[in-house]
Amino acid sequence: MATNVALVTGAGSGIGRAAAVALAAEGYSIGALGRTASELEDVVRQIEASGRNAIPLEADISNEDQMHTAVDDLIARFGRLDVVVANAGINGVWAPIDDLTLEEWDQTISINLTGTFLTIRATVPQLKASGGGSIIVVSSINGTRTFTTPGATAYTATKAGQVAMVQQLALELARHRIRINAVCPGEIDTNIDANTALRGEEETAIPVIWPEGQVPITGGTPGHSEDVASVIAFLASDGARHITGSPLWVDGGQGLLR
């Protein structure tokens, strides 16, 4: 029997890297997709050192041609596709609505929402050809459970849109035995803040401070990428065979507090 194959976007760091490693540990061959070649090569080396197969796929998820080429390269190497983790995204610019520019809005929408669409559209034909599979979209508590992040209008719109896309496609894809779900992390110790630009926080911030921190289950400290990766691995597995169209919040209770 052929080894199952997973494509993970944003695989060079953070949740994407943890998901790629976790799925490799479950026996998947991995297509590690991202924009930074050195990061992708590093995670591929880590996976190969564990005795599993992986290839780097350098592509921008918001570029249609690059995504199709990446999927073609994955199929040429491994011959099939069973799991898709649509993880890549940015925080983008967080600013008051009357200060947020159209260019800044468009960039966040292009990467987070259009990029998710292009990832799914490019991979669904291969999942159908494999007789089914699982798609896991990495959304957020922002836009799905909480709406208090200062100035994050574009970001929350994309995250809400991802969950709507998941729920819409769950019914469309069910006849093809393709499940699709969303994981919605809260505060996680990744480097996504490196692509956040925050302006005018004093105009948009909600003046609430939690002296014990905002993640109840950990005593206030952020979760880890591996906490999200383990949920992704579960949703990819046959153990989640009856779950589709569902958002799963991985936030240690943060979204309920906020």
Secondary structure as UniProt FT lines:
FT   STRAND          5..9
FT   TURN            10..12
FT   HELIX           14..25
FT   TURN            26..27
FT   STRAND          29..34
FT   HELIX           37..49
FT   TURN            50..51
FT   STRAND          54..58
FT   TURN            61..62
FT   HELIX           64..78
FT   STRAND          83..86
FT   STRAND          92..94
FT   TURN            97..99
FT   HELIX           102..108
FT   HELIX           109..114
FT   HELIX           115..129
FT   TURN            130..131
FT   STRAND          133..138
FT   TURN            143..145
FT   TURN            150..151
FT   HELIX           153..174
FT   TURN            175..177
FT   STRAND          178..185
FT   HELIX           192..195
FT   STRAND          196..198
FT   HELIX           201..204
FT   TURN            211..212
FT   HELIX           216..218
FT   TURN            219..220
FT   HELIX           225..236
FT   HELIX           238..240
FT   TURN            241..242
FT   STRAND          247..250
FT   TURN            252..253
FT   HELIX           254..257
//
